[in-house]
Amino acid sequence: MSLLDKLDAVAAARKALLPEGMDVFGIPVGQIHSTTEAEIGGRRILFLGTNNYLGLTFAPECLKAAHEALDAEGTGTTGSRMASGSYGGHRALEREFAEFYGVLSCIVFTTGYQANLATISCLAGAGDVILIDADSHASIYDGCRLSGAEIIRFRHNDMADLDKRLRRLGERSRSTLIVAEGIYSMLGDRAALADMVRLKDAYGSVLLLDEAHSLGVLGATGQGLVEETGLIEGVDFITGTFSKSLGGIGGYCISNHPQLDQLRYVSRPYIFTASPSPATIASTRAALRLLRDGTTLREQLWSNAHRLYSRLHELGYRLGPEPSPIVAAILDTPQQALALWSGLLQHGIYVNLMLPPAAPDGKSLVRCSVSAAHTRDQMDFAGRVFAELRATAMS
């Protein structure tokens, strides 16, 4: 099979899942009316498929900071962090993230994807082992592949399985990196962090926690699962992204290990990628302050999340194991998921569609992302539409 034939095969497989003429991925979004409403196909729709957890994309403080940086420093750095792309704002944001977590240091990356790619591939290498939760994000899997280390998956959130695999490694457990997520992006459940920290300490391993979906969501000041559980001292490295609760784009890694700074000299994603634009850095710095002080925003976010989760549970939808800003309806077949997704869009609600192999266990998902900016009326409207489409989802 030629290189182009392989792409044709991929296209054929995708078309087999989707009805003729239906393109559900990358739908062009027209005018943006607010953090929760936009236009698709000329129709005003409710955004229930973004990760804008705190609703900060239109925060006046963030917009003002971005405009000022754009006027003062231009549209982009045109250089990597290693070359000419470390502006004062980049270093300031790193200091502010370190202070936010109360740790020694932070490195800022151009995307959250690259934060995982860079950190994982530099911490582990040939001869080492990486143990990852089976439901890990693609950026974690790709970081593992780039590292050249042996990759071992343990069953999702199964600490007995993790214990077994660490025990089998024997002395190799001391050169093992364990990777998990604060909140998992598919079903919205949390890592069993207390047991994970206990096991990594017992076997002398290193633990990396990706707080991409839990930053701003969990903890009194929004640090994530480490703050909610009080276990930040037990986690060696924390990665995350600006593209969810912070409403921008970029990523970071923080740690109390002084070795973190060495990633600047060996990390290919850091060395060879242009740094984030000044406007992005400025808006993220403003958003981080709002996130830290955003107790009311977190309360509203969780009120909305519980409201939607409870309503869908009452209607008989199969959901993730616990309430979360990620509310995912689990369907047995792609056809069921497509029908539900299409029905929601026809009723003016945009959500995410997840088909195999992206969704876990061969299932398909219709995934909602709840925001603090959603109103109670919007949550109730979503509940009514899900109720109307209940029969469609099960047929």
SVG drawing of the C-alpha trace seen along z (x, -y; Angstrom):
<svg xmlns="http://www.w3.org/2000/svg" viewBox="-39 -50 60 59">
<polyline fill="none" stroke="black" stroke-width="0.4" points="0.0,0.0 1.4,-3.4 1.6,-6.4 -1.4,-8.0 -3.3,-4.8 -3.0,-4.6 -4.7,-8.1 -7.4,-6.9 -8.0,-3.9 -8.3,-6.3 -10.8,-8.4 -12.8,-5.3 -12.9,-4.2 -14.1,-7.7 -16.8,-7.7 -18.0,-4.3 -18.8,-5.9 -20.5,-9.0 -23.6,-9.5 -22.9,-10.9 -22.5,-14.6 -22.2,-14.8 -18.9,-16.4 -19.0,-16.5 -15.4,-17.3 -14.0,-20.8 -17.4,-22.5 -16.8,-26.1 -18.0,-28.4 -19.2,-31.8 -19.8,-34.9 -19.0,-34.5 -21.7,-36.2 -20.4,-35.5 -18.6,-32.8 -21.6,-30.6 -23.2,-31.4 -22.1,-31.5 -23.3,-30.9 -23.0,-27.6 -24.5,-27.4 -26.1,-30.9 -28.0,-29.7 -27.4,-30.9 -26.4,-28.0 -25.5,-27.3 -21.9,-26.4 -21.8,-23.3 -18.7,-21.7 -15.9,-24.1 -13.5,-23.8 -14.0,-27.4 -14.6,-26.3 -14.4,-29.7 -15.8,-31.6 -12.7,-33.9 -12.3,-34.3 -14.2,-37.6 -13.0,-38.7 -12.3,-42.5 -9.1,-42.1 -7.8,-39.5 -8.9,-41.5 -7.2,-44.7 -4.0,-42.9 -3.9,-41.3 -4.6,-44.5 -1.8,-46.3 0.7,-43.6 -0.3,-43.5 0.3,-47.3 3.6,-47.2 5.2,-44.0 3.6,-43.0 1.8,-40.0 4.4,-37.3 7.9,-36.6 9.1,-34.9 11.6,-32.8 11.7,-29.9 12.3,-30.2 15.9,-29.1 16.5,-31.8 14.8,-35.2 11.4,-34.2 11.8,-34.6 10.3,-38.0 9.9,-39.5 6.3,-38.4 7.2,-34.7 9.6,-34.8 7.1,-36.7 4.4,-34.1 6.7,-31.4 7.4,-33.1 3.7,-33.7 2.8,-30.1 5.6,-28.9 4.2,-31.4 0.7,-30.2 1.6,-26.6 4.2,-27.5 6.9,-25.6 10.5,-26.2 10.1,-26.7 8.0,-26.6 8.5,-26.3 6.0,-27.8 5.5,-26.0 3.7,-27.1 0.8,-24.5 -0.4,-22.2 0.3,-19.3 3.9,-20.3 4.2,-20.6 3.4,-16.9 5.5,-16.0 8.5,-17.9 8.4,-16.9 7.7,-13.2 10.2,-12.7 12.9,-14.4 12.2,-12.7 12.3,-9.2 14.5,-7.6 15.8,-4.3 16.0,-1.7 13.4,-3.5 9.8,-2.7 6.7,-4.9 3.5,-3.6 0.4,-5.4 -3.3,-5.2 -5.0,-3.6 -7.3,-6.6 -4.5,-9.1 -4.6,-11.9 -2.9,-11.6 -0.2,-14.1 0.8,-11.7 1.0,-8.8 3.0,-10.8 5.4,-12.0 6.0,-8.4 6.8,-7.4 9.2,-10.3 11.0,-9.3 12.0,-5.9 11.2,-4.4 9.2,-1.2 5.5,-2.0 3.2,0.0 -0.5,-0.8 -2.4,-0.1 -6.2,0.2 -7.9,-3.1 -7.8,-4.3 -7.1,-0.7 -4.5,-1.0 -4.3,2.7 -3.2,3.1 -0.7,0.2 0.6,1.9 1.0,5.2 2.9,3.7 5.2,1.8 5.9,4.9 6.8,6.8 9.3,4.2 11.4,4.9 14.4,2.5 13.3,1.0 10.5,-0.8 13.2,-3.3 13.6,-4.4 9.9,-4.5 7.7,-7.5 4.0,-7.2 1.6,-9.5 -2.0,-10.3 -4.5,-13.1 -6.3,-15.2 -9.6,-15.0 -9.8,-12.7 -11.1,-14.4 -13.4,-11.6 -15.6,-10.8 -14.7,-13.6 -13.5,-11.3 -10.6,-12.1 -7.3,-10.2 -7.0,-8.1 -4.2,-10.4 -3.7,-9.4 -3.2,-5.8 -1.0,-6.8 1.3,-8.9 1.5,-6.1 2.6,-3.6 5.1,-5.9 6.7,-6.5 6.7,-2.8 8.4,-1.8 10.7,-4.9 9.1,-6.1 8.4,-9.6 4.9,-10.9 3.7,-13.4 0.1,-14.7 -1.6,-16.4 -4.0,-19.0 -5.2,-20.3 -8.9,-19.8 -8.7,-20.3 -6.7,-23.7 -9.2,-26.3 -11.8,-23.6 -10.7,-21.9 -9.2,-23.3 -9.8,-26.5 -7.6,-28.6 -8.0,-26.4 -4.6,-24.6 -6.4,-21.4 -6.6,-17.9 -3.3,-18.4 -4.9,-21.2 -8.2,-19.5 -6.4,-16.4 -3.6,-18.3 -1.1,-16.1 1.0,-18.7 4.1,-17.6 3.7,-14.1 3.6,-14.9 6.9,-15.4 5.8,-17.2 2.6,-19.0 1.7,-19.9 -1.3,-21.8 -2.6,-24.1 -3.8,-27.6 -6.5,-26.6 -9.2,-25.6 -9.8,-27.5 -7.3,-30.2 -9.1,-30.9 -5.9,-31.1 -3.4,-28.7 -0.1,-27.4 1.1,-25.1 3.3,-24.7 5.2,-22.4 5.9,-23.1 8.0,-21.3 10.0,-21.5 12.8,-19.5 15.6,-21.8 16.2,-19.5 13.1,-20.9 15.2,-23.8 17.4,-21.4 14.4,-20.7 15.2,-24.1 18.4,-22.6 17.3,-19.2 13.6,-19.5 13.1,-19.5 9.5,-20.8 10.8,-23.7 13.9,-24.5 12.4,-24.2 9.0,-25.8 8.2,-29.5 7.2,-30.8 3.7,-32.0 2.7,-35.5 2.9,-38.4 -0.8,-38.9 -1.4,-35.3 1.1,-35.6 -0.4,-38.8 -4.0,-37.5 -2.9,-34.3 -1.2,-36.3 -4.5,-38.2 -6.5,-35.0 -4.3,-33.3 -5.1,-36.1 -8.8,-35.8 -8.5,-32.0 -6.8,-32.2 -9.4,-34.6 -12.3,-32.9 -14.1,-31.2 -17.5,-32.5 -16.7,-31.3 -15.9,-27.8 -19.0,-27.7 -21.1,-28.6 -19.2,-26.1 -20.0,-23.2 -23.6,-24.3 -24.0,-24.1 -22.1,-20.8 -24.2,-19.1 -27.4,-20.5 -26.7,-19.0 -25.3,-15.7 -28.2,-15.2 -30.8,-15.9 -29.1,-13.5 -28.8,-10.9 -32.5,-11.2 -33.3,-10.7 -31.5,-7.4 -28.3,-8.4 -25.2,-6.4 -22.7,-9.0 -19.2,-9.1 -18.8,-7.8 -19.0,-11.2 -20.3,-14.8 -17.8,-17.0 -17.7,-19.9 -17.2,-17.2 -20.6,-15.5 -20.4,-12.6 -23.3,-10.5 -22.0,-7.0 -23.6,-5.4 -23.0,-1.8 -22.6,-2.6 -21.3,-5.4 -24.8,-5.6 -26.5,-6.3 -23.9,-9.0 -24.3,-10.6 -28.0,-10.7 -27.9,-12.3 -25.2,-14.8 -27.1,-15.7 -30.3,-16.1 -28.7,-18.4 -27.2,-20.6 -30.6,-20.8 -32.1,-22.0 -29.4,-24.7 -26.8,-23.0 -23.2,-22.2 -21.4,-19.4 -18.4,-17.2 -18.7,-13.9 -16.2,-11.2 -16.0,-8.0 -13.8,-4.9 -10.8,-4.7 -10.8,-8.1 -13.5,-7.1 -12.7,-4.4 -13.8,-0.8 -15.0,-0.9 -18.0,-3.1 -19.0,-6.5 -19.5,-9.6 -21.5,-12.8 -19.5,-15.1 -20.7,-18.3 -18.3,-20.8 -20.0,-23.0 -18.8,-26.6 -19.3,-29.0 -20.6,-31.4 -23.6,-29.2 -26.8,-30.4 -29.3,-28.3 -31.8,-28.8 -29.2,-27.4 -28.6,-24.3 -32.4,-23.7 -32.7,-24.2 -30.0,-21.6 -31.8,-19.2 -35.1,-19.6 -33.4,-18.9 -31.7,-15.8 -35.1,-14.7 -36.7,-15.1 -33.9,-13.1 -33.8,-10.4 -35.5,-7.8 -33.2,-8.7 -30.1,-8.0 -31.3,-4.5 -32.6,-3.3"/>
</svg>
